[in-house]
């Protein structure tokens, strides 16, 4: 039976926090829908102390951001975007249009159709998450989206040069410097100066995630990607220092980022907890990571790999790092996770920043029913059919009888008229 050597915040306390977030977001979105640009400006001034002449960056402003960066930074962004784009193209090539004659004279098919417009949110208030520009904009463009707009909040009172450059290099058609719920709301609902989009993608804090949840239906969303979660599954083949490093490397995202160690080694569990406390004293982001560990950190001791899989699937964590003697066991047996990182040689940071898999992943147990952002999220798989007169008469007879069973007279007549016209019966 799984034993919790350290537990985090209660479900009830977390729900109370969620309720407060829901109410705040609802008010902001209603105001944006009613007042448009003026509401966006109001919230930008309130939350970001930012009120430029135009939230949309001009080409001159974008070019100026390039001049602020060292060439090495630009080259590194290019490398990361090449990896993300390459994997997205591999994924896109796996998605084939189909067309088959399923019965004599009956042709059925589907096409993968890119969305017309997408809004990409790139977090950047606390940390300038340059990588989120690669993950969303590059992937959307590989999918063939015609209009991709991108938003990121100001950083230290101005657009962050590296984020802007990454958005531009990725192919964003419009770049805006605004953040939070006001950015998501402006892209989804539209304002006097921003045409609305068909879908919103990208990670963010609890407020951004809640805004996407409330807007879902009016626009599409990629998934619910709220505060970062990490689960480290480990046995005695690794040490506490490595486990603690990988837990805190994700806990630093924010004070409400869950970090969980799942192990079958009590000694590793104790070593990791001790290492966490040691590293928090020297980690420059230790105040944030420490708050997350105190409130949301967990250490769970299991008896076997089988039990570890069961607990892990119940947690359905965003990131799952597997550092065991047999990481392939977890790849073959786990079903609920955002992304797997197999073996101590890789880690979540590689996936977050550069290796090519997407870092926008499901949180809050959404991994039970969805994977992360990928090229397929930007494509609609839409079906079509084509039928000969002879096939129409044949299928129509079946359809007519089945419509009668359901009592749908109008549906039945749709079939009957074709039986009469194409079946040689009148």
N, C-alpha and C positions, 0 to 999 in steps of 0.2 A: 504494500500500500504506500502511495506517495506521502512523504512527510515534508511539511513546509518548515524549513529551518529559519526562513525569514519570509514574512508576508508583507504585502503592500497595503495601500489605501483600500477601504471597504467599498463594496459595490454601491452602497447607499450614499456614501460621501461623494463618489464619482458622479452618481446620478444627479445629486444636488448641484454640482458644478455644471453639469451638462444643461440643466434646466435654466440656469442663469445665462449661459451662452446663447441658448435658443431664443430667449426673450430679447436679448440685445440685438442679435442678428436680424430677427424679424422686423424690429423697428427701423433698423438701418435700410433694409431692402425696400420697405414700404416708402420710405422717404425718397430713396433714389428713383423708384418707379414714378413717384408723383412729381418730384422736383428736378430730376435729371442732373445736369452738370453742376447746378448750384449745390445740390446735396453732396455730390462727390467732392466738391471743393470744401464744403463745410467739414466733412469727415476727414479729409486729408489734412486740413489745418488742425483739427482737433487731435487726431491720432499720430500724425507724422510731422506736424509743424511744417507743412509743405504746401505752398500755394503759388505755383509758377504761372506765367502768362498762358502757357499751354501745357497740358499734361502729355501730349504727344510730342516726342522728340523729333526735331528737324534733322535733315541729313547733315547739316553743319554741326549740330550737337553730337550726333552719332560719330562723325569723323573726329571730333575733338576727343571723344573717349578713347579711340585708337591711339592717339598721340600721348595719352596719359599712361599707357601700358608699355612695359618692357617687351621686346620682341619674343623673349622666352615664354612669357605668359600667353601671348597670342599663339605661338607655336604649340604650346601645351593644350590650349583650347581646341586648336585644329586637330591635334592627335585624338583627344577625347571624342570630338564630334565624328571623326572618321570611324572610330570603333562603334559608336552608337548607331551611326548611319549604316555601317556594314551589316550589323546584326539585324537592324530593322529591314534591310533589303533581303536578307536571308529569310526572315519571317514572311515578308510580302511575297516572295517567290514560292513559298509553300502554300499560298492561298490561290487556288486555281478557280477560274470560272468554269462552269460545267454546262453541258447541253447534251441530253440523251433522249433517244426515242424509247420511251418506257413501255408503250403499247404500239401496235401498228397505227401510224398516223397521229400519235400523241408525242409531242416533243416538250420536255420540261427542262428548265435550266435556271441557273442563278448567275448573277454578276456581283462583283465586289465594287461598290461605287463609293469613291471618296466623298466625305462631307464637303460642303461648299465653304464653310467658315468655322474656324475654331479659335477660341481664346485660351491662351496659355498663361497660367499664373506662375511666377517665379518668386519664391520667398526671398526676402533680403533685408528684413528689418533688423533682426538680431545678428544673423550671419548672412553674408552675401552668397547665396546658394547658386553659384554660377552653373553648376552641373544641371540644375533643373531646366535651364534653357536648352541644353542638348537633348535632354530626355523628352521634352514635349515638342519643341519647334522642329528639330531635326526629324523626329519620328513622324510628325504630321506631314511634313514636306515629302518624305519618302512615300507616304501613303497617297500623296497626290492632292492634298487639300489645297484649294485655290487661294483662300485668304486666311492667313495665320496672323493673329495679333498677339502681342505679348505685353504683359504688365509686370513690373517689379516695383516695390516701394523704394523711396529714397534711402540712402545709407549715409549717415552722418551729414544729413542736410542736402544731399545732391544725388543725382543718378550714379549708381556704382559703375565705374568704367568697364570693369571686367564683365559684369552682367549684360550691359548694353552691347558690348562687342560680341559676346557669345550669342545674344539674340540675333544680332545682325548677321554674323557669320552663319548662323543656323538657317537663315532665310526668312526671318519674320518680315511681314509686309507692313506692319505698323507697330511701333514701339512706344509704350506709355510708361511714364514714371508715376505710378500710384500703387498703393498697396492695400492689403486687407480686404475686408468685406466690401468696401467701396469699389475696389478694382474688379472683384468678381461680379458684383452687382451691375456695374457699368457695362462690362462686356456681355453679360447675359441679357440684361434688360434693355440696353441701349440708352443713349442720351441724345441731346441735340447735336453733339459732335462725334459720337461714337456709334457706328452701326452695330446692332446686336449680332451675336454669333449663334451658331447652331449647337455648339458644345463647349463646355468648360473643362479644362484638364489642368493637372498640376497639384503638387502637395501644398500644405500650409498648416498653420496652427489650428487650434480648435475652432476659432471663429471662421476661418476660411472653409474648413471642412463642413461646418454647420451651414454656411451660406450655400455651398454646393448642394447639400442635402435638401435645403428648402427650395432651391431653384430647379431641382431635378423634376423633369416633366415639362416645364416650360422650355428648358434646354436639356441636352444630354450632358452627362458627366462621365468622366473616365471611371471613377470609383471613389469611395470614401477614404481619402488619404489624410488622416489627421496626424496628431503627434506621433513621432517615430516610436516603433516598438522593436525590441531585439530579444531573441531567445538564443542562448548558447547551450547547445547540447554537448556534453563532454564526459569523458571517462578518464581513468588514470593514465591514459596515453599522453595527456598534456598536463601542464602545470597551472597553478593558481595565478601566476603573473600574466600568462597569456589570456586566460579567461577574464580576469579583471580588466585588462586593457581593452578587450573587445566589448565588454559590457559598458564601460565608461565611455568608450568611443562613440557609442550611440546615445547614452544617457545625456551627453552634453548638448543634444539638440534642444532640450527644454526641460523645465522642472516637472513636467507631467509625462515624460517619456518612459514607459515601462522597460525595465531591463531585467531579464530573468535567466538564472542559471538552472539547468535541468541536468542532473547527474546521477550516476549510480555509485559514486565514490564519496563517502562522507568526509574523507580526508581532503579531497579536492574541494568540496564545498567549504570546509573550514578555511583552507588555504586561500581560496578565492575571496572570501569575506574579509580576511585579514589583509589581503593584497589591495582590495578596493579601498579600505581605510587608509592604507599607506599611500596609494597613488593619488587619492583625493587631496592629500596635503601638498603635492607637487604639481598637479595638473593645473594649467592656467585657467581652464574652464571648470575647475573643481567646484565652484560655488553652485553652478547650474547642475552639473552632473551629480553632485552630492545631494541636492534637493530632490532630484529625480530618484536617486537610489534610496533615499530615506522614505519617500512616500510611495514609490511605485516599484521598487526593487524586490525581487523574490529569489529565494534559493529553494529548490525543490529536489528532494532526495528520493530516488526510485530504486526498485530492486533489480530491474532488468531492462534491456533494450525494448522489449515488448511494451512494458509499462511506460517507458519514456516516450514511445511513439503515441500511446494512448493519451498521455498528458499533453504532449505537444500538439496533437490534433485538436484537443479541446481548447487549448490556448489560441490556436490559429493565428500565430504571430506573423507580423509583417516580414521581419528578417529572421531566418533561422540558420545559425552557424553551427555546423556539425563537426566536432573535433573528437572523433572516436576511433577505435581500432578498425571499425568497419563502417565508414560513412555511407557506403553504397546501400547498406541495410535500410537506412533512413530514406534515401532516395526512392527505394523500391516500395517502402511501406507507408510513408507519410502521405496524407492527402490534403491537409489544410495548412497552407503556408503561402506567403507572398513570394519569397524567393529563398532558395537554398544555397548555402555556401559550404561546399563539401571539402573537408580537410583543413588542417591548420595553415596550409600554404596560402589559402585565400581568406578573404574577410569581407565584411559588409562595406567597408570604406572603398574597396575596389569597385564594388557594384554601384555605390553611391556616386562615384566620381568619374570613372574612366574606362572600365573594362569592356562595356558594351551592352550588357543587360540593363533594363530600365530600372530606375530607382523609385519611380512613383508606384507604390504598392499598397495593397489593402491593409487597413488597420481595423481595430475594434471588432475582430472576428469576421470581417467581411471576406477573409480568405476561405471561408466555408463555401462561398458561392461565386467568387470571382478571382481571377488572377490580376496581375498588375497591368500598368499601361504598356501597350505594345502597338505595333502598326495596325493590327486588326481592329483596335478600338476606334480608329478614324475611318473605318470602312463599313458601309452598310451592305449586308448580304441580301440582295433583293432578287426574288424569283420572277420567272415569266413562263408562259406556256403558249404553245402554238399547236393547232389541231386541224386535221383535214375534215372535210364534210362527212366522210364515211365514219371517221372516228367520233365525230361530234354526235352523230345519230346513235352510235353504240353506247358511248358514255352517258348520253342524255337519258337513255332508258333506265340505267342504274340510278342516276341522279334523281329522276322523276319519282321513282318509287321510294327512295330514301327521304326525299322532301315530304312526301305524303305521310310517312311515319312520324315526322316531326311536326306536321301540321302547317308547313310553310307553303301556302298556296302560290305566292308570288315567285318564290324560288322554283317551285315545281313548274310553273309556266315558262320560266326562263329555259328550263330543260326541254319542256314539251314542244315549244315553238321550233326548236332546232331539230328535234326528232321528226316533226312534221315536214320541215323544209328540206332536211338533208337525208331523211330516211326513205324517201319515195313513198310516203303514206298520205300525202295530201298536199 
